[in-house]
Structures are given as structure tokens and as C-alpha cells.
Amino acid sequence: MSKRRSTGIAIFILCIVGFFVYAYLLMLSEWSPIVLQLSMLMVVGGVLGVISWIGYTMATTNSSPSSITSDDE
């Protein structure tokens, strides 16, 4: 079996195990409120991080003449 295939199988199995651990922590443990809060914090932080990266890229990228569109056609 190739290294790429075994790595893919390992990622697949770890994701399934991770889902069941997350489901257990969220539904059946006493840590449920903190798990939910941390999950939402990561989601909101990720979305805001992507939006801030887009804003930073727009602010720091120089516009070139080839990127400016014209309506001459």
C-alpha cells in the first residue's frame, strides 16, 4: 500500500473517531457547555479571520493596469 493511500485512510479514520469524541463531549458529558462555547468561538474566529485576510489582501495589493477593466467594447 502506498504512503499516500495509508495517510488518506488514517485521516479518514481519525476524522470519524474525532466526530464520535466530539459528539460524546457535546451530548453525554458534563463538559457540554464549554465544548459548545469553544466550538462557536472557533467558528466565529475562523470566519472573521478569513474576512480580515481578504481585507488585508485588498488593502495591500497594488492594482495593475491589466486588472482594471474598461467598458470600451
N, CA, C and O atoms as CSV, one atom per row, in Angstrom:
chain,resi,resn,atom,element,x,y,z
A,1,MET,N,N,0.850,-1.173,0.000
A,1,MET,CA,C,0.000,0.000,0.000
A,1,MET,C,C,0.898,1.239,0.000
A,1,MET,O,O,1.889,1.288,0.730
A,2,SER,N,N,0.563,2.218,-0.798
A,2,SER,CA,C,1.394,3.407,-0.895
A,2,SER,C,C,1.231,4.288,0.344
A,2,SER,O,O,0.243,4.196,1.072
A,3,LYS,N,N,2.215,5.129,0.554
A,3,LYS,CA,C,2.192,6.015,1.716
A,3,LYS,C,C,1.015,6.993,1.618
A,3,LYS,O,O,0.395,7.319,2.629
A,4,ARG,N,N,0.713,7.453,0.419
A,4,ARG,CA,C,-0.386,8.393,0.224
A,4,ARG,C,C,-1.726,7.758,0.587
A,4,ARG,O,O,-2.575,8.390,1.214
A,5,ARG,N,N,-1.900,6.510,0.187
A,5,ARG,CA,C,-3.160,5.815,0.480
A,5,ARG,C,C,-3.307,5.554,1.975
A,5,ARG,O,O,-4.390,5.737,2.531
A,6,SER,N,N,-2.229,5.131,2.631
A,6,SER,CA,C,-2.308,4.869,4.066
A,6,SER,C,C,-2.528,6.156,4.857
A,6,SER,O,O,-3.219,6.146,5.876
A,7,THR,N,N,-1.949,7.256,4.397
A,7,THR,CA,C,-2.199,8.544,5.045
A,7,THR,C,C,-3.664,8.950,4.887
A,7,THR,O,O,-4.272,9.460,5.828
A,8,GLY,N,N,-4.221,8.730,3.722
A,8,GLY,CA,C,-5.633,9.035,3.497
A,8,GLY,C,C,-6.557,8.204,4.370
A,8,GLY,O,O,-7.537,8.722,4.906
A,9,ILE,N,N,-6.255,6.926,4.517
A,9,ILE,CA,C,-7.065,6.056,5.368
A,9,ILE,C,C,-6.956,6.499,6.825
A,9,ILE,O,O,-7.950,6.502,7.552
A,10,ALA,N,N,-5.745,6.873,7.253
A,10,ALA,CA,C,-5.551,7.328,8.632
A,10,ALA,C,C,-6.330,8.611,8.905
A,10,ALA,O,O,-6.951,8.742,9.960
A,11,ILE,N,N,-6.304,9.549,7.976
A,11,ILE,CA,C,-7.069,10.791,8.133
A,11,ILE,C,C,-8.557,10.486,8.203
A,11,ILE,O,O,-9.269,11.050,9.034
A,12,PHE,N,N,-9.029,9.599,7.339
A,12,PHE,CA,C,-10.438,9.221,7.313
A,12,PHE,C,C,-10.878,8.633,8.652
A,12,PHE,O,O,-11.910,9.024,9.197
A,13,ILE,N,N,-10.096,7.698,9.178
A,13,ILE,CA,C,-10.448,7.044,10.439
A,13,ILE,C,C,-10.374,8.033,11.599
A,13,ILE,O,O,-11.242,8.026,12.473
A,14,LEU,N,N,-9.347,8.884,11.617
A,14,LEU,CA,C,-9.216,9.874,12.689
A,14,LEU,C,C,-10.365,10.877,12.682
A,14,LEU,O,O,-10.808,11.313,13.744
A,15,CYS,N,N,-10.849,11.245,11.506
A,15,CYS,CA,C,-11.988,12.163,11.434
A,15,CYS,C,C,-13.255,11.507,11.986
A,15,CYS,O,O,-14.029,12.158,12.688
A,16,ILE,N,N,-13.472,10.249,11.680
A,16,ILE,CA,C,-14.650,9.549,12.211
A,16,ILE,C,C,-14.544,9.414,13.725
A,16,ILE,O,O,-15.524,9.648,14.433
A,17,VAL,N,N,-13.373,9.040,14.233
A,17,VAL,CA,C,-13.170,8.939,15.677
A,17,VAL,C,C,-13.341,10.316,16.334
A,17,VAL,O,O,-13.957,10.429,17.394
A,18,GLY,N,N,-12.802,11.344,15.711
A,18,GLY,CA,C,-12.953,12.704,16.227
A,18,GLY,C,C,-14.400,13.131,16.310
A,18,GLY,O,O,-14.798,13.802,17.262
A,19,PHE,N,N,-15.196,12.748,15.318
A,19,PHE,CA,C,-16.621,13.072,15.351
A,19,PHE,C,C,-17.310,12.414,16.544
A,19,PHE,O,O,-18.107,13.051,17.233
A,20,PHE,N,N,-17.003,11.142,16.786
A,20,PHE,CA,C,-17.645,10.451,17.904
A,20,PHE,C,C,-17.178,11.009,19.251
A,20,PHE,O,O,-17.974,11.096,20.186
A,21,VAL,N,N,-15.923,11.382,19.363
A,21,VAL,CA,C,-15.439,12.007,20.603
A,21,VAL,C,C,-16.137,13.349,20.813
A,21,VAL,O,O,-16.562,13.661,21.925
A,22,TYR,N,N,-16.256,14.141,19.750
A,22,TYR,CA,C,-16.941,15.427,19.836
A,22,TYR,C,C,-18.409,15.237,20.206
A,22,TYR,O,O,-18.934,15.960,21.052
A,23,ALA,N,N,-19.070,14.270,19.577
A,23,ALA,CA,C,-20.475,14.005,19.884
A,23,ALA,C,C,-20.641,13.576,21.341
A,23,ALA,O,O,-21.582,14.004,22.008
A,24,TYR,N,N,-19.735,12.734,21.837
A,24,TYR,CA,C,-19.796,12.325,23.237
A,24,TYR,C,C,-19.624,13.525,24.162
A,24,TYR,O,O,-20.390,13.698,25.110
A,25,LEU,N,N,-18.617,14.352,23.886
A,25,LEU,CA,C,-18.372,15.523,24.728
A,25,LEU,C,C,-19.534,16.508,24.686
A,25,LEU,O,O,-19.828,17.172,25.680
A,26,LEU,N,N,-20.185,16.599,23.546
A,26,LEU,CA,C,-21.274,17.556,23.395
A,26,LEU,C,C,-22.581,17.045,23.987
A,26,LEU,O,O,-23.356,17.833,24.529
A,27,MET,N,N,-22.838,15.769,23.896
A,27,MET,CA,C,-24.140,15.235,24.297
A,27,MET,C,C,-24.146,14.552,25.663
A,27,MET,O,O,-25.128,14.675,26.394
A,28,LEU,N,N,-23.105,13.853,26.023
A,28,LEU,CA,C,-23.169,12.975,27.182
A,28,LEU,C,C,-22.259,13.362,28.337
A,28,LEU,O,O,-22.316,12.727,29.391
A,29,SER,N,N,-21.428,14.373,28.177
A,29,SER,CA,C,-20.500,14.694,29.260
A,29,SER,C,C,-20.927,15.962,29.975
A,29,SER,O,O,-21.799,16.699,29.515
A,30,GLU,N,N,-20.295,16.194,31.101
A,30,GLU,CA,C,-20.575,17.406,31.862
A,30,GLU,C,C,-19.880,18.623,31.256
A,30,GLU,O,O,-20.119,19.753,31.680
A,31,TRP,N,N,-19.025,18.390,30.270
A,31,TRP,CA,C,-18.293,19.466,29.616
A,31,TRP,C,C,-19.064,20.071,28.439
A,31,TRP,O,O,-18.505,20.872,27.691
A,32,SER,N,N,-20.308,19.711,28.267
A,32,SER,CA,C,-21.096,20.130,27.115
A,32,SER,C,C,-21.135,21.649,26.906
A,32,SER,O,O,-20.896,22.099,25.786
A,33,PRO,N,N,-21.426,22.456,27.933
A,33,PRO,CA,C,-21.483,23.910,27.683
A,33,PRO,C,C,-20.147,24.489,27.215
A,33,PRO,O,O,-20.115,25.345,26.331
A,34,ILE,N,N,-19.058,24.025,27.802
A,34,ILE,CA,C,-17.755,24.569,27.416
A,34,ILE,C,C,-17.352,24.101,26.022
A,34,ILE,O,O,-16.727,24.855,25.276
A,35,VAL,N,N,-17.701,22.872,25.661
A,35,VAL,CA,C,-17.406,22.366,24.316
A,35,VAL,C,C,-18.178,23.172,23.278
A,35,VAL,O,O,-17.634,23.517,22.229
A,36,LEU,N,N,-19.425,23.471,23.562
A,36,LEU,CA,C,-20.245,24.257,22.648
A,36,LEU,C,C,-19.703,25.678,22.514
A,36,LEU,O,O,-19.636,26.219,21.410
A,37,GLN,N,N,-19.319,26.277,23.631
A,37,GLN,CA,C,-18.772,27.634,23.578
A,37,GLN,C,C,-17.464,27.679,22.792
A,37,GLN,O,O,-17.256,28.578,21.976
A,38,LEU,N,N,-16.594,26.721,23.035
A,38,LEU,CA,C,-15.328,26.699,22.300
A,38,LEU,C,C,-15.533,26.433,20.811
A,38,LEU,O,O,-14.817,26.982,19.973
A,39,SER,N,N,-16.506,25.594,20.486
A,39,SER,CA,C,-16.804,25.320,19.067
A,39,SER,C,C,-17.268,26.581,18.361
A,39,SER,O,O,-16.807,26.892,17.263
A,40,MET,N,N,-18.180,27.306,18.993
A,40,MET,CA,C,-18.675,28.540,18.380
A,40,MET,C,C,-17.576,29.594,18.296
A,40,MET,O,O,-17.509,30.348,17.325
A,41,LEU,N,N,-16.717,29.650,19.306
A,41,LEU,CA,C,-15.605,30.592,19.277
A,41,LEU,C,C,-14.676,30.289,18.106
A,41,LEU,O,O,-14.212,31.212,17.436
A,42,MET,N,N,-14.399,29.018,17.851
A,42,MET,CA,C,-13.529,28.648,16.727
A,42,MET,C,C,-14.190,28.959,15.390
A,42,MET,O,O,-13.517,29.415,14.466
A,43,VAL,N,N,-15.499,28.721,15.269
A,43,VAL,CA,C,-16.197,29.000,14.017
A,43,VAL,C,C,-16.194,30.493,13.726
A,43,VAL,O,O,-15.851,30.915,12.622
A,44,VAL,N,N,-16.578,31.290,14.719
A,44,VAL,CA,C,-16.620,32.745,14.521
A,44,VAL,C,C,-15.221,33.292,14.275
A,44,VAL,O,O,-15.034,34.151,13.413
A,45,GLY,N,N,-14.237,32.802,15.024
A,45,GLY,CA,C,-12.860,33.240,14.806
A,45,GLY,C,C,-12.353,32.880,13.422
A,45,GLY,O,O,-11.640,33.669,12.802
A,46,GLY,N,N,-12.708,31.707,12.928
A,46,GLY,CA,C,-12.293,31.304,11.588
A,46,GLY,C,C,-12.906,32.162,10.502
A,46,GLY,O,O,-12.220,32.580,9.570
A,47,VAL,N,N,-14.209,32.428,10.622
A,47,VAL,CA,C,-14.890,33.267,9.620
A,47,VAL,C,C,-14.324,34.676,9.638
A,47,VAL,O,O,-14.021,35.237,8.585
A,48,LEU,N,N,-14.179,35.254,10.829
A,48,LEU,CA,C,-13.633,36.607,10.916
A,48,LEU,C,C,-12.171,36.654,10.469
A,48,LEU,O,O,-11.726,37.658,9.913
A,49,GLY,N,N,-11.430,35.583,10.705
A,49,GLY,CA,C,-10.051,35.519,10.232
A,49,GLY,C,C,-9.971,35.530,8.710
A,49,GLY,O,O,-9.120,36.212,8.139
A,50,VAL,N,N,-10.850,34.781,8.052
A,50,VAL,CA,C,-10.871,34.766,6.583
A,50,VAL,C,C,-11.274,36.136,6.044
A,50,VAL,O,O,-10.680,36.622,5.081
A,51,ILE,N,N,-12.275,36.759,6.655
A,51,ILE,CA,C,-12.714,38.086,6.201
A,51,ILE,C,C,-11.605,39.116,6.405
A,51,ILE,O,O,-11.385,39.963,5.539
A,52,SER,N,N,-10.905,39.054,7.536
A,52,SER,CA,C,-9.818,40.004,7.763
A,52,SER,C,C,-8.662,39.766,6.796
A,52,SER,O,O,-8.009,40.720,6.374
A,53,TRP,N,N,-8.400,38.507,6.438
A,53,TRP,CA,C,-7.357,38.205,5.465
A,53,TRP,C,C,-7.721,38.783,4.092
A,53,TRP,O,O,-6.860,39.318,3.394
A,54,ILE,N,N,-8.995,38.672,3.711
A,54,ILE,CA,C,-9.443,39.261,2.445
A,54,ILE,C,C,-9.266,40.774,2.477
A,54,ILE,O,O,-8.796,41.362,1.503
A,55,GLY,N,N,-9.638,41.412,3.588
A,55,GLY,CA,C,-9.467,42.859,3.715
A,55,GLY,C,C,-8.011,43.269,3.662
A,55,GLY,O,O,-7.671,44.257,3.010
A,56,TYR,N,N,-7.144,42.530,4.335
A,56,TYR,CA,C,-5.707,42.827,4.313
A,56,TYR,C,C,-5.155,42.690,2.905
A,56,TYR,O,O,-4.362,43.521,2.462
A,57,THR,N,N,-5.570,41.645,2.199
A,57,THR,CA,C,-5.095,41.437,0.835
A,57,THR,C,C,-5.563,42.557,-0.082
A,57,THR,O,O,-4.805,43.029,-0.930
A,58,MET,N,N,-6.819,42.986,0.089
A,58,MET,CA,C,-7.327,44.087,-0.730
A,58,MET,C,C,-6.592,45.388,-0.419
A,58,MET,O,O,-6.352,46.190,-1.321
A,59,ALA,N,N,-6.234,45.605,0.835
A,59,ALA,CA,C,-5.587,46.856,1.229
A,59,ALA,C,C,-4.126,46.911,0.804
A,59,ALA,O,O,-3.607,47.998,0.548
A,60,THR,N,N,-3.458,45.784,0.722
A,60,THR,CA,C,-2.022,45.794,0.451
A,60,THR,C,C,-1.648,45.423,-0.974
A,60,THR,O,O,-0.471,45.502,-1.328
A,61,THR,N,N,-2.589,45.028,-1.792
A,61,THR,CA,C,-2.297,44.641,-3.171
A,61,THR,C,C,-2.307,45.877,-4.059
A,61,THR,O,O,-3.243,46.676,-4.027
A,62,ASN,N,N,-1.250,46.020,-4.849
A,62,ASN,CA,C,-1.191,47.128,-5.800
A,62,ASN,C,C,-2.030,46.773,-7.015
A,62,ASN,O,O,-1.994,45.642,-7.500
A,63,SER,N,N,-2.783,47.747,-7.502
A,63,SER,CA,C,-3.577,47.485,-8.696
A,63,SER,C,C,-2.700,47.733,-9.920
A,63,SER,O,O,-1.980,48.729,-9.987
A,64,SER,N,N,-2.767,46.840,-10.863
A,64,SER,CA,C,-2.007,46.966,-12.095
A,64,SER,C,C,-2.957,47.347,-13.230
A,64,SER,O,O,-4.159,47.098,-13.135
A,65,PRO,N,N,-2.442,47.938,-14.288
A,65,PRO,CA,C,-3.315,48.335,-15.392
A,65,PRO,C,C,-4.064,47.169,-16.015
A,65,PRO,O,O,-5.163,47.352,-16.538
A,66,SER,N,N,-3.488,45.972,-15.968
A,66,SER,CA,C,-4.164,44.839,-16.568
A,66,SER,C,C,-5.360,44.371,-15.741
A,66,SER,O,O,-6.233,43.672,-16.255
A,67,SER,N,N,-5.406,44.752,-14.465
A,67,SER,CA,C,-6.528,44.316,-13.618
A,67,SER,C,C,-7.693,45.295,-13.672
A,67,SER,O,O,-8.768,45.004,-13.146
A,68,ILE,N,N,-7.495,46.448,-14.299
A,68,ILE,CA,C,-8.571,47.430,-14.407
A,68,ILE,C,C,-9.361,47.123,-15.675
A,68,ILE,O,O,-8.793,47.040,-16.764
A,69,THR,N,N,-10.653,46.958,-15.528
A,69,THR,CA,C,-11.494,46.632,-16.679
A,69,THR,C,C,-12.018,47.912,-17.297
A,69,THR,O,O,-12.243,48.905,-16.605
A,70,SER,N,N,-12.207,47.877,-18.582
A,70,SER,CA,C,-12.749,49.033,-19.280
A,70,SER,C,C,-14.007,48.614,-20.048
A,70,SER,O,O,-14.179,47.454,-20.424
A,71,ASP,N,N,-14.862,49.592,-20.263
A,71,ASP,CA,C,-16.115,49.322,-20.965
A,71,ASP,C,C,-16.064,49.827,-22.406
A,71,ASP,O,O,-17.073,50.302,-22.927
A,72,ASP,N,N,-14.892,49.730,-23.061
A,72,ASP,CA,C,-14.733,50.212,-24.419
A,72,ASP,C,C,-15.368,49.291,-25.453
A,72,ASP,O,O,-15.646,49.718,-26.574
A,73,GLU,N,N,-15.598,48.052,-25.093
A,73,GLU,CA,C,-16.106,47.098,-26.070
A,73,GLU,C,C,-17.582,47.219,-26.258
A,73,GLU,O,O,-18.166,46.481,-27.052
